[in-house]
Amino acid sequence: MSFFNKIFGSSEEEKSSETFWKAIETEEDLDKAIAESHIKKVAIFKHSTSCYISKTVLKNFEREVRNSDKDVSYYFLDLLAHRNLSNKIADSLDVTHQSPQLLVLENGISVKNASHQSISVDLL
């Protein structure tokens, strides 16, 4: 990876390699996440794969999750690949779109959300 790619991100789509993520790639995936929030807490991480800040925040959050024992289902949305789903999240859950963004769902509603450096497992 070149120096500029390290700073600004590469043109190739990068996905998280962590195994705890469940991908949101369809409306059905989003509906499943919302339904699951009636059973347990759900976190949705909206990530821009072309943004260095988003990549940094994602890596930091993943590190926190690996060291956490919280009983949460973690969902991941690549908002560049699925902008329509990001818009649906904003409309359905009544939150302003940001990137990166973490939404915490309980009982089908967003009870907390944060963006940029405010994203932390402490929200969970």
PyMOL commands that set and color helices and strands:
alter all, ss='L'
color gray80, all
select helices_A, chain A and resi 3-8+27-36+52-66+83-93+116-118+121-123
alter helices_A, ss='H'
color red, helices_A
select strands_A, chain A and resi 21-23+41-47+72-78+101-106+109-115
alter strands_A, ss='S'
color yellow, strands_A
deselect
rebuild
show_as cartoon
